[in-house]
């Protein structure tokens, strides 16, 4: 291949190389964004559980001591407490 043919060859294949490079970069960016979004969703769920438990500290303490369980204004039955009574 002569040196004069190299620029023409690059001009012929440059659009395909550019499209391939852009697809690779887009795939990498998409995967990074997807992982970040999943992490933020998981963090938000954990924060919501933490806030829920913090706001319901007193009912949870009462439930642990007396087996009279009411959580989020809903009476619940704990199976371990039911077996202790009978």
Number of C-alpha atoms within 10 A of each C-alpha: 5 5 7 8 9 11 10 11 10 11 10 11 10 13 11 11 12 11 11 12 12 12 12 12 12 12 12 12 12 12 12 12 12 12 12 12 12 12 12 12 12 12 12 12 12 12 12 12 12 12 11 13 14 11 12 15 12 13 17 17 13 13 18 13 10 9 19 17 19 16 16 10 9 8 10 13 13 13 9 9 15 10 8 8 7 5
